[in-house]
Amino acid sequence: MNILKVEIWSDIVCPFCYIGKHNFSQFLKDLPDGEDIEVINRSC
């Protein structure tokens, strides 16, 4: 099975990054079970 790797670069003080993180977390919750996704969080 393939693993989808997602690398997220964000700034901890940026309000738009906070909104994007929330939206991405919601997306992950809505995925069907069994999807393999590796999320790598990085800060700028």
Buried (B, 14 or more C-beta within 10 A) or exposed (E): EEEEEEEEEBEEEEEEBEEEBEEBEEEEEEEEEEEEEEEEEEEE
